[in-house]
Amino acid sequence: MAEPATTPATPAEPATPQDARLNIPQDVVDHFAKLGVDPSTFSGGDLGRRMGIRVVEASPERVVGTMPVDGNRQPYGLLHGGASAALAETLGSVGAMLHAGPGRYAVGVDLNATHHRSATSGIVTGVATAVYRGRTAATYEIAITDDQGRRITSCRLTCMLRDT
């Protein structure tokens, strides 16, 4: 059995909102700045920062992010299923927020996660792909893979879209 991690994850350097791959509307950046939230962490907020979640690509159609396994393990030394769920909800929520547009926000209302295999080290990558983008709801499928491209977890997130 692998030793459990004894130190929290060291967050990776976050992507900046000005990064062309993120394609984040300025009103969204301004909204997060007013709330005192670092826009590069989006809906990951404090939890995402502690877990080392890094959004590296974002659009309403597709969001990609990474997270270290180190610092996000359960007592058996495996990537915690809740950490995978937090990564998935963060990425899907970012896509839903970008889809919602100015003056609206996204709230996760349903998250499903199926864990296929474990990860004990390295970085996992999540890719959230829109499957439904409507006026009041958006649904994303999120595939989380390990460093070798093997599927770790499959998730589905539905967000309700609300006016501010």
Buried (B, 14 or more C-beta within 10 A) or exposed (E): EEEEBEEEBEBBEBBEBEBEEBEBEEEBBEBBEEEEBBBBBBBBBEBBBBBBBBBBBBBBEBBBBBBBBBBBBBEEBBBBBEBBBBBBBBBBBBBBBBBBEEEBBBEBEEBEBEBEEBBEBBBBBBBBBBEEBEEEBBBBBBBBBBEEEEEBBBBBBBBBBEEE
